């Protein structure tokens, strides 16, 4: 691929010049919303979604080309006994994504989304962050660039998902670095660890924070030291989407932790993103609250793969269809409005 | 049409012999769910939905033919000043449904649902229930039969919606009759009445309960005295769907009040129905709690027309697609499960 950035500094510079929503387009959408054949506000959040979307895509938007991108990575921290599944499952699930057998394949098909799979050096897990930085600067840059380049410039809605045995522990460490609090506030059962496993996850997060003490104030450096390739790639993709004015639906805890790196590095960097759902992984609700995002769905999903966000594609499609497709009171000859 | 019932007694008899879910099919779905390539429970409510749906439709179900039916009726109680819109809007919106300009048209199209519109004697509003029974026995039977006959036997998911200026007041009166409580607990702003209008709605409900005191213990009689043609038609359609083993998504306050008549007349009659969403109309949350139904969506909609339930069609489609389309651990060669 053509690398979008030669250095991390160039990526930081891109974050400093993110485009803003078009206030005029949003205002025009708000004015149109008030003329549509329904009591004002009667479509609830669908109206807010449409106005927000128009701010990024322009007046009378259409949503025809949603893209789901799955990034997969392996994590050295699995040596701390933090997952119920062996690391080999990451590659096995990538194959399952490629042959169409996973939940995300069905969800993408249901809502007409294109799906792309990127396996990131699965045979080279990141370093165990309890002992060393998870990634070198070059590895972080590679992952950010892969994520950035994976976004289809023609897409009109982006979902980023992930697969990586051990990555809820990495996300919990990253969230603790970004927002503080006790490691126990941010760890959860992930794919299904027992109480002892949960204790090992909290201990690993605490060990990681201790190992990298004093080095975590910069959000991208926290990502490098505690994150993983798939987290960095999601951050790169979400930033690329912003640059291309492509709205984003955030998935669960791991995706949101990756996205939060951007928000902490450049406040407002997630203004083009909605929270697709609230995961059953307990740290997610806390993270969404820190970001000020109210999730569209709350159906107890905790799968990753972009599944919760993909499920929310239908909500955004419906919002845009109503906004751009409904008749106005005048067009329909309906009294009131 | 061929009338499905010659008398109200025949309708009552149908309610007494509703089919039950196939426990074997549900059990087989539960067993399949445990073998799919995801941690057990990681798809949250999507897994419950698929198992429930299989209980009505059989193993490895598909969802290909959702049907949305809109029933419209006019209400004599509008003479009490209970709506922000004139009664003429009911017919105007029916025309809007027929020409594709309403929210429900866009929502049905987004999720691939067939849509049918039934305007029920709009030029003959029901009687003002503060003074007399809203409908005669013949009018109630006609509306129940219209609703029943409107269901496509080939549909595999049903949404019933409504349009009827004044019908939140009718639904509030019906809910008060079915579940008790103060009229103020059940009335809301509907299409957008002010505080004075809200007071008139509560007064109308109280007057209706007073007028029909001692005559409201039988749920179908409460429907006849306080309801409206579109409410009766929705009840008829939801009962017909049960008889044909077609799962139902309940819409907002008015639809749910109509459905509650069936549940009060024959406990368990709504086991084939999920609550599609929770409306911003405050009585809806109360009504769902009384029915023991947890809504799939909570996005602040308060439009009626079946809009909230139609929005939830995508959730059910996604649940069924995952359940019937995903690979098992064995098929995909993934460790664990």
HADDOCK unambig.tbl for C-alpha pairs under 7 A between the chains (distance, minus, plus):
assign (segid A and resid 37 and name CA) (segid B and resid 102 and name CA) 6.30 0.50 0.50
assign (segid A and resid 38 and name CA) (segid B and resid 303 and name CA) 6.97 0.50 0.50
assign (segid A and resid 39 and name CA) (segid B and resid 191 and name CA) 5.67 0.50 0.50
assign (segid A and resid 42 and name CA) (segid B and resid 301 and name CA) 5.41 0.50 0.50
assign (segid A and resid 42 and name CA) (segid B and resid 302 and name CA) 4.80 0.50 0.50
assign (segid A and resid 42 and name CA) (segid B and resid 303 and name CA) 4.91 0.50 0.50
assign (segid A and resid 43 and name CA) (segid B and resid 301 and name CA) 4.59 0.50 0.50
assign (segid A and resid 43 and name CA) (segid B and resid 302 and name CA) 6.41 0.50 0.50
assign (segid A and resid 43 and name CA) (segid B and resid 303 and name CA) 6.26 0.50 0.50
assign (segid A and resid 44 and name CA) (segid B and resid 299 and name CA) 5.95 0.50 0.50
assign (segid A and resid 44 and name CA) (segid B and resid 300 and name CA) 4.35 0.50 0.50
assign (segid A and resid 44 and name CA) (segid B and resid 301 and name CA) 4.44 0.50 0.50
assign (segid A and resid 45 and name CA) (segid B and resid 299 and name CA) 5.43 0.50 0.50
assign (segid A and resid 45 and name CA) (segid B and resid 300 and name CA) 6.09 0.50 0.50
assign (segid A and resid 85 and name CA) (segid B and resid 336 and name CA) 6.67 0.50 0.50
assign (segid A and resid 89 and name CA) (segid B and resid 334 and name CA) 6.25 0.50 0.50
assign (segid A and resid 89 and name CA) (segid B and resid 335 and name CA) 6.15 0.50 0.50
assign (segid A and resid 92 and name CA) (segid B and resid 333 and name CA) 6.96 0.50 0.50
assign (segid A and resid 92 and name CA) (segid B and resid 334 and name CA) 5.44 0.50 0.50
assign (segid A and resid 93 and name CA) (segid B and resid 334 and name CA) 6.72 0.50 0.50
assign (segid A and resid 96 and name CA) (segid B and resid 332 and name CA) 5.98 0.50 0.50
assign (segid A and resid 101 and name CA) (segid B and resid 326 and name CA) 4.72 0.50 0.50
assign (segid A and resid 101 and name CA) (segid B and resid 327 and name CA) 4.45 0.50 0.50
assign (segid A and resid 102 and name CA) (segid B and resid 37 and name CA) 6.31 0.50 0.50
assign (segid A and resid 102 and name CA) (segid B and resid 326 and name CA) 5.42 0.50 0.50
assign (segid A and resid 102 and name CA) (segid B and resid 327 and name CA) 6.44 0.50 0.50
assign (segid A and resid 103 and name CA) (segid B and resid 322 and name CA) 5.44 0.50 0.50
assign (segid A and resid 103 and name CA) (segid B and resid 326 and name CA) 6.02 0.50 0.50
assign (segid A and resid 106 and name CA) (segid B and resid 321 and name CA) 5.70 0.50 0.50
assign (segid A and resid 106 and name CA) (segid B and resid 322 and name CA) 5.46 0.50 0.50
assign (segid A and resid 106 and name CA) (segid B and resid 325 and name CA) 6.54 0.50 0.50
assign (segid A and resid 106 and name CA) (segid B and resid 326 and name CA) 6.96 0.50 0.50
assign (segid A and resid 107 and name CA) (segid B and resid 318 and name CA) 5.76 0.50 0.50
assign (segid A and resid 107 and name CA) (segid B and resid 322 and name CA) 7.00 0.50 0.50
assign (segid A and resid 110 and name CA) (segid B and resid 318 and name CA) 6.10 0.50 0.50
assign (segid A and resid 191 and name CA) (segid B and resid 39 and name CA) 5.68 0.50 0.50
assign (segid A and resid 297 and name CA) (segid B and resid 297 and name CA) 6.61 0.50 0.50
assign (segid A and resid 299 and name CA) (segid B and resid 44 and name CA) 5.95 0.50 0.50
assign (segid A and resid 299 and name CA) (segid B and resid 45 and name CA) 5.43 0.50 0.50
assign (segid A and resid 300 and name CA) (segid B and resid 44 and name CA) 4.34 0.50 0.50
assign (segid A and resid 300 and name CA) (segid B and resid 45 and name CA) 6.09 0.50 0.50
assign (segid A and resid 301 and name CA) (segid B and resid 42 and name CA) 5.42 0.50 0.50
assign (segid A and resid 301 and name CA) (segid B and resid 43 and name CA) 4.58 0.50 0.50
assign (segid A and resid 301 and name CA) (segid B and resid 44 and name CA) 4.43 0.50 0.50
assign (segid A and resid 302 and name CA) (segid B and resid 42 and name CA) 4.81 0.50 0.50
assign (segid A and resid 302 and name CA) (segid B and resid 43 and name CA) 6.41 0.50 0.50
assign (segid A and resid 303 and name CA) (segid B and resid 42 and name CA) 4.92 0.50 0.50
assign (segid A and resid 303 and name CA) (segid B and resid 43 and name CA) 6.25 0.50 0.50
assign (segid A and resid 311 and name CA) (segid B and resid 315 and name CA) 6.90 0.50 0.50
assign (segid A and resid 314 and name CA) (segid B and resid 314 and name CA) 6.16 0.50 0.50
assign (segid A and resid 315 and name CA) (segid B and resid 311 and name CA) 6.91 0.50 0.50
assign (segid A and resid 318 and name CA) (segid B and resid 107 and name CA) 5.79 0.50 0.50
assign (segid A and resid 318 and name CA) (segid B and resid 110 and name CA) 6.12 0.50 0.50
assign (segid A and resid 321 and name CA) (segid B and resid 106 and name CA) 5.71 0.50 0.50
assign (segid A and resid 322 and name CA) (segid B and resid 103 and name CA) 5.44 0.50 0.50
assign (segid A and resid 322 and name CA) (segid B and resid 106 and name CA) 5.48 0.50 0.50
assign (segid A and resid 325 and name CA) (segid B and resid 106 and name CA) 6.54 0.50 0.50
assign (segid A and resid 326 and name CA) (segid B and resid 101 and name CA) 4.74 0.50 0.50
assign (segid A and resid 326 and name CA) (segid B and resid 102 and name CA) 5.42 0.50 0.50
assign (segid A and resid 326 and name CA) (segid B and resid 103 and name CA) 6.01 0.50 0.50
assign (segid A and resid 326 and name CA) (segid B and resid 106 and name CA) 6.97 0.50 0.50
assign (segid A and resid 327 and name CA) (segid B and resid 101 and name CA) 4.46 0.50 0.50
assign (segid A and resid 327 and name CA) (segid B and resid 102 and name CA) 6.43 0.50 0.50
assign (segid A and resid 332 and name CA) (segid B and resid 96 and name CA) 5.98 0.50 0.50
assign (segid A and resid 333 and name CA) (segid B and resid 92 and name CA) 6.94 0.50 0.50
assign (segid A and resid 334 and name CA) (segid B and resid 89 and name CA) 6.23 0.50 0.50
assign (segid A and resid 334 and name CA) (segid B and resid 92 and name CA) 5.42 0.50 0.50
assign (segid A and resid 334 and name CA) (segid B and resid 93 and name CA) 6.70 0.50 0.50
assign (segid A and resid 335 and name CA) (segid B and resid 89 and name CA) 6.12 0.50 0.50
assign (segid A and resid 336 and name CA) (segid B and resid 85 and name CA) 6.63 0.50 0.50
